[in-house]
Amino acid sequence: MSNPTLDNLKAAVTAAQGAMESATVLINGFAARIQAAVDAALAGGASAADLAPVQTEIDAINADATALAAAVAANNPSS
């Protein structure tokens, strides 16, 4: 016999995981676009020192995305 409370909890967990996975994709895409802009600026003559603050932010975004992806994986009941 199905338990409505457990069914609701399972549905909520599934929805949260989908949202977290979507957020990871969004964050990674955002970081990739910024990285492409940095690469274009470097190719256009900007120095790495000029862009160091931006690169620091890209690195932080990528670290956050990695942490979020690891949290999703660690809390995925199907893995």
SULWOQUI-V684936 format. One record per residue. N is the residue number from 0. RES is the residue in one small letter. SS is DSSP state (hx for helix, st for strand, lp for the rest). PHI is phi in whole degrees, 0 to 359 (* if undefined). OMEGA is omega as a letter, one per 40 degrees, with the letter a starting at -180 (999 if undefined). Layout:
BEGIN
n={N:N}
res={RES:RES}
ss={SS:SS}
phi={PHI:PHI}
omega={OMEGA:OMEGA}
END
This chain:
BEGIN
n={0:1:2:3:4:5:6:7:8:9:10:11:12:13:14:15:16:17:18:19:20:21:22:23:24:25:26:27:28:29:30:31:32:33:34:35:36:37:38:39:40:41:42:43:44:45:46:47:48:49:50:51:52:53:54:55:56:57:58:59:60:61:62:63:64:65:66:67:68:69:70:71:72:73:74:75:76:77:78}
res={m:s:n:p:t:l:d:n:l:k:a:a:v:t:a:a:q:g:a:m:e:s:a:t:v:l:i:n:g:f:a:a:r:i:q:a:a:v:d:a:a:l:a:g:g:a:s:a:a:d:l:a:p:v:q:t:e:i:d:a:i:n:a:d:a:t:a:l:a:a:a:v:a:a:n:n:p:s:s}
ss={lp:lp:lp:hx:hx:hx:hx:hx:hx:hx:hx:hx:hx:hx:hx:hx:hx:hx:hx:hx:hx:hx:hx:hx:hx:hx:hx:hx:hx:hx:hx:hx:hx:hx:hx:hx:hx:hx:hx:hx:hx:hx:hx:lp:lp:lp:lp:hx:hx:hx:hx:hx:hx:hx:hx:hx:hx:hx:hx:hx:hx:hx:hx:hx:hx:hx:hx:hx:hx:hx:hx:hx:hx:hx:lp:lp:lp:lp:lp}
phi={*:281:256:301:294:293:297:295:296:299:296:294:296:299:295:295:296:298:294:294:295:296:297:299:298:298:297:297:295:298:297:295:293:294:299:298:294:297:300:294:295:297:294:273:116:292:266:301:296:300:260:305:297:291:298:300:292:300:299:293:298:297:296:296:296:296:296:295:298:293:295:298:298:291:252:272:295:269:260}
omega={a:i:a:a:i:i:i:i:i:i:i:i:i:i:i:i:i:i:i:i:i:i:i:i:i:a:i:i:i:i:i:i:i:i:i:i:i:i:i:i:i:i:i:i:i:i:i:i:i:a:a:i:i:i:i:i:i:i:i:i:i:i:i:i:i:i:i:i:i:i:i:a:a:a:i:a:a:a:999}
END
